[in-house]
Amino acid sequence: MGFDLANIIRENVKALKPYSSARDEYVSDGSEMVFLDANENPFENGLNRYPDPQQRSLKAILAEQKGVGVENILLGNGSDEVLDLLFRAFCEPKIDNVMTLPPTYGMYKVLAGINTVENKEVWLTTDFQPKVEEILKVADARTKMVFLCSPNNPTGNRFMEEKIVRLLEGFDGLVVIDEAYIDFSQGESWVGRLSDFPNLVVTQTLSKAYGMAGIRLGICIASPGIIGVLNKIKPPYNVNELTQQKAMERVLEIDAVHAEVSRIVSEREKLMTVLEQVSFVKTLYPTDANFILAKVDDADKRYDQLIGRGFVVRNRSTQPLCGDTLRFTVGTPDENTKLIQTLNTME
């Protein structure tokens, strides 16, 4: 049948007339104006005015950096809001379903539950790649989205290009590729393939490589049609003024961001080398992220030992295919040195 955006939008969203805020109706051109339109406190303190509901200045910089149009970008209060908007725009509660590929980022399943949308699961292979033919077989006429986290959390690996292409070509709903960790990968972002696949949605974040987890800024990059649907239902001022200001500062420091990413990748490789020699580490999984997943002899025991020595890692043993695994985020060089010293003394 092929992908048709009109076929997957919820009927109530199609009919919805979006809320128009004061700052939607009048867009400043920089002229000196007296603003009496939004019932704001008139006494200037830097934050007494509503923020730009479309984050135009920030989007302009991001669009240039990522090689897309401003009309291809939607910004959210973290990637979780972006993901939630996708559910609310395209999935009819109690009727539609989505598909996730465990082990993966847990919020996909949580958001499905919040929105009363069935979550169908197709586990990854033992080497953490999508089972494409099984996914296409399990998908039905009510499957609206498939979520791919690549590089994947918690495993760290990126998915093979040919598998993602097969999904994009064979699935009539949205293929959402979560690229929270793409900056740490040697692989190319799927943003460059938007024109090839109308059902492709890419999400990114400022929380990882940009070091801005505290401001909550998520990015959705897709066709203007998909972005237009999401803009209809997003809250009018979903990205606050302080977040926009700090994000603007950081994205303009792109050379500093790249330098930090390079250091993290270098430290990641150093940690990998050391972890290979640790006696209780049984398997290290390939990683394109800023973390390393390691299979150990007894994850609960090793987790408690590390806590006792002042290190908080993540025990991922409850996740499918991840028995007795610990996830190590790459820290600063000093933190990594201390971790290495500690690992070498653990029995």
C-alpha positions in Angstrom: 0.0 0.0 0.0 2.8 2.4 0.8 3.0 5.2 3.4 0.4 7.9 3.4 0.5 10.4 6.2 -3.2 11.1 6.0 -4.0 7.5 6.8 -2.2 7.5 10.2 -3.3 10.8 11.7 -5.9 10.5 14.4 -9.3 11.8 13.2 -9.7 14.2 16.1 -6.2 15.7 15.3 -7.2 16.1 11.7 -10.2 18.1 12.7 -8.4 20.0 15.5 -8.1 23.8 15.2 -4.9 24.5 17.2 -4.7 27.1 20.0 -3.3 30.4 18.7 -1.3 32.3 21.3 -0.6 36.0 21.4 3.0 35.3 20.2 1.7 33.2 17.3 -0.5 36.0 16.1 2.2 38.7 16.3 5.8 37.8 15.5 8.3 40.5 16.4 10.4 41.9 13.6 12.7 43.6 16.1 10.8 46.9 16.0 10.2 48.8 19.2 6.7 47.9 20.2 4.5 48.2 23.2 3.2 44.8 24.0 -0.4 44.9 25.4 -1.6 41.6 23.8 -0.7 38.7 26.2 -1.7 39.9 29.7 1.9 39.8 30.8 3.4 41.7 33.7 4.8 44.8 31.9 7.7 45.4 34.3 10.8 44.2 32.6 12.9 41.6 34.4 14.1 39.5 31.4 11.5 36.8 31.9 8.2 38.7 32.2 7.4 38.0 28.5 6.2 34.7 27.1 8.9 32.8 25.1 8.8 32.4 21.4 6.3 29.5 20.9 8.2 28.3 17.8 11.7 28.8 19.1 12.6 30.4 15.8 16.1 31.7 16.6 17.2 28.3 18.1 15.7 26.3 15.2 17.5 28.5 12.6 20.8 27.5 14.1 20.0 23.8 14.5 18.6 23.7 11.0 21.8 25.1 9.5 24.0 22.7 11.6 21.9 19.6 10.7 21.4 20.5 7.0 17.6 20.6 7.1 14.9 23.3 6.9 13.4 25.0 9.9 10.1 23.5 8.8 11.7 20.0 9.5 12.2 20.7 13.2 10.0 20.5 16.3 11.5 21.2 19.7 10.2 19.7 22.9 10.5 19.7 26.7 13.0 16.8 26.4 12.8 14.0 23.9 10.1 12.4 26.1 7.7 15.2 25.2 8.5 14.7 21.5 7.8 11.0 21.8 4.6 11.6 23.7 3.4 14.0 21.0 3.9 11.3 18.4 1.6 9.0 20.4 -1.0 11.6 20.8 -1.0 12.6 17.1 -1.0 9.2 15.5 -2.2 6.5 17.9 -5.9 6.1 18.7 -6.2 4.9 22.3 -7.4 1.3 22.8 -7.3 0.8 19.1 -3.9 1.3 17.6 -0.6 -0.2 18.6 3.2 0.4 18.3 6.2 -1.8 18.3 9.3 -1.7 20.3 12.5 -3.9 20.2 13.7 -4.8 23.6 16.2 -4.4 25.1 15.6 -0.7 24.5 14.8 2.7 26.1 12.1 2.1 28.6 10.0 5.3 28.0 8.6 4.0 24.7 6.7 1.3 26.6 5.7 3.7 29.4 4.3 6.2 27.0 2.4 3.5 25.2 0.8 2.7 28.6 0.1 6.3 29.4 -1.7 6.7 26.1 -3.6 3.4 26.3 -1.8 2.1 23.2 -0.8 -1.6 22.9 2.9 -2.1 22.8 4.0 -5.1 20.7 7.5 -6.4 21.4 9.9 -8.1 19.0 13.1 -8.8 20.8 16.4 -8.0 19.2 18.7 -10.8 18.1 21.4 -12.0 20.4 23.8 -9.6 18.8 21.3 -6.8 19.3 20.0 -6.2 15.8 16.4 -5.9 14.6 14.6 -9.0 13.4 13.2 -7.2 10.4 11.1 -9.9 8.9 9.5 -10.8 12.2 8.7 -7.1 12.8 7.0 -6.8 9.5 5.1 -10.0 10.1 3.9 -8.9 13.6 2.9 -5.5 12.4 -0.8 -5.1 11.4 -3.1 -2.5 10.0 -3.3 -0.7 13.4 0.5 -0.6 14.0 1.3 3.1 13.7 4.9 3.3 14.8 8.1 1.3 15.2 10.7 2.6 17.6 14.4 2.1 16.9 17.0 3.4 19.3 20.2 3.6 17.4 22.8 3.7 18.9 20.7 1.5 21.2 20.2 2.0 25.0 21.3 0.0 26.9 23.4 -2.1 24.5 25.3 0.8 22.9 25.5 -0.6 19.3 23.9 1.0 16.3 21.6 -0.9 14.0 22.7 -2.0 10.5 21.8 0.4 7.7 20.3 -2.3 5.5 17.9 -3.5 8.3 16.6 0.0 8.9 16.1 0.6 5.1 14.2 -2.6 4.9 11.9 -1.4 7.7 11.4 2.0 6.2 10.5 0.5 2.9 8.4 -2.3 4.2 6.4 -0.7 7.0 3.5 1.7 6.2 3.6 3.6 9.5 6.2 5.8 11.1 9.7 4.5 11.8 11.0 6.6 14.7 14.8 6.5 15.1 16.0 7.7 18.5 19.5 9.2 18.0 20.1 10.4 21.5 23.7 9.0 21.2 24.4 9.6 17.5 27.2 12.2 18.3 29.4 9.4 19.8 29.0 7.1 16.8 31.1 6.7 13.6 27.8 6.1 11.8 25.9 8.8 9.9 22.7 10.3 11.2 19.5 9.3 9.5 18.6 13.0 9.2 20.4 13.0 5.9 17.8 10.4 4.5 14.6 12.4 5.2 14.0 13.0 1.6 14.3 9.3 0.8 11.7 8.1 3.3 8.5 10.0 4.0 7.8 7.9 7.1 11.1 8.6 8.8 11.2 10.4 12.1 14.5 11.2 13.9 14.7 12.3 17.5 17.8 13.8 19.0 18.6 15.6 22.2 20.9 18.2 23.9 21.1 16.0 27.0 24.1 13.8 26.0 26.8 15.2 23.7 25.8 18.8 24.4 25.9 18.3 28.1 22.5 20.0 28.6 20.5 17.3 30.4 19.3 19.8 33.0 17.5 22.2 30.5 15.3 19.4 28.9 15.5 20.1 25.2 14.5 17.4 22.7 14.6 17.6 18.9 12.3 16.0 16.4 13.3 16.0 12.7 10.9 14.8 10.1 9.0 15.9 7.0 7.2 19.3 7.1 3.9 17.3 7.0 4.7 15.3 10.1 6.1 18.4 11.9 3.0 20.3 11.0 0.8 17.7 12.7 2.9 17.7 15.9 2.7 21.6 16.0 -1.0 21.4 16.0 -1.1 19.6 19.4 2.0 20.8 21.2 1.5 23.1 24.2 1.9 26.7 23.0 4.9 27.5 25.2 6.4 24.1 25.7 10.1 25.3 25.7 10.6 27.9 28.3 12.7 31.1 27.8 15.6 30.0 30.1 15.9 26.7 28.1 15.9 28.5 24.8 18.6 30.9 26.0 20.9 28.2 27.4 20.3 26.0 24.3 21.2 29.0 22.0 24.5 29.5 23.9 25.4 25.9 23.8 24.6 25.1 20.1 26.8 28.1 19.1 29.7 26.5 21.0 29.7 23.6 18.5 33.5 23.4 18.4 33.6 22.9 22.2 30.9 20.3 22.0 32.9 18.4 19.3 36.0 18.6 21.5 34.1 17.1 24.5 32.7 14.3 22.4 36.2 13.5 21.1 37.5 13.2 24.7 34.6 11.0 25.7 35.1 8.7 22.8 38.9 8.5 23.6 38.1 7.7 27.3 35.5 5.1 26.2 38.2 3.3 24.2 40.5 3.4 27.2 37.8 2.0 29.5 37.1 -0.7 27.0 40.7 -1.8 27.0 40.8 -1.9 30.8 37.5 -3.7 31.2 38.7 -6.4 28.9 41.3 -7.3 31.5 39.0 -7.2 34.6 38.6 -10.8 35.9 34.9 -10.7 36.6 34.0 -9.1 33.2 32.8 -11.9 30.9 31.7 -10.0 27.8 32.1 -6.4 26.5 29.5 -5.4 23.9 30.5 -3.1 21.0 29.4 0.5 21.6 28.8 3.6 19.6 27.4 5.5 22.6 28.9 7.3 25.7 28.6 4.1 27.7 29.7 0.5 27.8 27.6 -2.5 28.5 29.5 -5.3 30.3 28.4 -8.8 31.2 29.8 -9.8 34.5 29.9 -12.8 36.8 27.3 -11.5 39.3 25.8 -8.1 38.4 24.0 -7.6 41.8 27.2 -8.3 43.7 29.4 -6.1 41.6 26.8 -3.3 41.6 26.8 -3.3 45.4 30.6 -3.4 45.6 30.8 -0.4 43.3 28.2 1.5 45.3 30.2 0.8 48.5 33.3 2.3 46.8 31.4 5.5 45.7 30.5 4.6 42.1 27.0 4.5 40.8 26.6 2.4 37.6 23.4 1.0 36.1 22.4 -2.7 36.6 20.6 -3.7 33.5 20.1 -7.3 34.4 16.3 -7.1 34.3 16.3 -6.2 30.6 15.7 -8.9 28.0 19.0 -10.5 26.7 20.9 -8.5 29.4 21.3 -10.9 32.3 24.1 -10.0 34.7 25.1 -6.8 32.9 26.3 -3.4 34.2 26.2 -0.2 32.1 29.1 2.1 32.7 28.7 5.7 31.5 32.0 7.3 30.4 33.1 9.9 33.0 35.8 12.5 33.1 39.4 11.3 32.7 39.9 11.6 36.5 36.7 9.7 37.2 37.6 7.0 34.8 41.1 6.6 36.3 39.5 6.2 39.8 37.1 3.6 38.4 39.9 1.7 36.8 41.8 1.6 40.0 38.8 0.4 41.9 37.9 -2.3 39.4 41.4 -3.7 39.6 41.1 -4.1 43.4 37.7 -5.8 43.4 37.6 -9.6 44.1 
